[in-house]
Amino acid sequence: MFSHILAGVDGSKESFRALSFALTLAKQFNGTVDAMYSIPPRIYAELAEREVKVEEPTGDVKFISMLQQEENHIRDLVQSYAEKEGISIGFHTRVGDPVDSMMEFVSTSNIDLIIVGSSGKGMADRLILGSVSTGIVHKSPVPVLVTKPES
């Protein structure tokens, strides 16, 4: 039924709940999962030049951007979740609006289900700030499953 699932991840607990759900469904349907991490342009502009010091296991020290450190951390977590389920996973990073980035990926990748987490925001926050999950639901050409936060 669902052979290729796209999960949106942003580092939040809700997004990793959605990823877990995607991996469970993929296992049940013998499908594949891709995870997408989108960096909004405003965040990219603010943090791309900021560097952090990283010590390698060899003892070498290097400097990488804060964004690269965050992306590496999220990628490692995504891989860890997938390994626990015994599923290989594709990981994709985009700089751009998360909704537009996911819709572009869906249009070129034979995705048949998108799973994203709900931020749990109320109506007032959605009206003021917008909502990635709401945008995906409205723009997606394929079914969308929005996971709710744990109560």
ABEGO torsion letter per residue (X at the ends): XBABBBBBBAGBAAAAAAAAAAAAAAAAAGBBBBBBBBBBAAAAAAAAABBBBBBBAAGBBBBBBAAAAAAAAAAAAAAAAAAAAGBBBBBBBBBEBAAAAAAAAAAAAGBABBBBBBAGBBAAAAAAAEBAAAAAAAABABBBBBBBBBX
